[in-house]
Amino acid sequence: MSSSYSRKQSAPLGIKILAILAAIFAVFGILGGFGTMASSPFGIIFGPFSILLSVAQLVVAWGLLTLKPWAWTLTLIVFGIDLLVACLNLLLGNFGAIFGIVVSGLLLAYVYSKRDYYR
């Protein structure tokens, strides 16, 4: 009589850390989006974009933690866009964007190297 154990694979520690950082970063992005909407006429355009991107980051963080197959692809898309936006913000003089560049860059590089976990 053979018994098989179905053991669910857990996300690597690096993914867990980066996903938690991404979730924290997303919460600040949502708050920043609301602040942007209230601050200027251009905020009506850029605020909702920031909120939408941040909500997508929360979804990605959850997908990464739970090893959802779609999370790998969505991570590359969402954090690729976020990296581009952070680079643009840095070029416009927002030095706080350096944190976003670091988090997005690390997350993209590390998740890309862990493709096998999301098959």
Secondary structure, DSSP 8 states (H G I E B T S, - for coil): ------------HHHHHHHHHHHHHHHHHHHHHHHHHHH-TTHHHHHHHHHHHHHHHHHHHHHHHTT-HHHHHHHHHHHHHHHHHHHHHHHTT-TTHHHHHHHHHHHHHHHHHTGGGG-
